[in-house]
Structures are given as structure tokens and as C-alpha cells.
Amino acid sequence: MPSTALATAADIAYWTGRPVGTIWRWASEGRITVYGHGKQARYDVMEINPAVRDEDGNVITPTPAPPVIGRVRIAAA
């Protein structure tokens, strides 16, 4: 079974170096799995590559958009 590490949209936005709106769009496009809904929605950190950052934590290269896999929402998270 693949491991999951669930995080909020804000946490995933930091992880990827992208805005929160991009994370919501990726979820609606079926690029990443959504666990729950509304303010309780969580996303799997293990499903998305991190941004490339320098030693000060500044984003050098944000994570490219994941491929579209089809919309997946897991209600009971």
C-alpha cells in the first residue's frame, strides 16, 4: 500500500512553490487526489514533487504540473 502524508492546500502550496489557487485547480483538473472536502480538504504530499529551493529556502524552480489522472476525491479522510 502506498504511503500518504496529508497536508492542507497552504502546506502543499509551500511544498510546490505554487500559489494555493494552483493547488485547488490541480485538484479540480484531476492532477492530484483530494481527501475530504471544503475546509477539511487535504492533499497527499507523497503524490507531488517538492519545489527546488536554494539554501535560504527561496524557490528556484517550482514543481511542474502533475499529469491529469482523472478526478479523485476520497470523502472519508
Buried (B, 14 or more C-beta within 10 A) or exposed (E): EEEBEBBBBEBBBBBBBBEBEBBBBBBEBBBBBBBBEEEEBBBBBEBBEEBEEEEEEEBEEBBEBBEEEEEEBBEEB
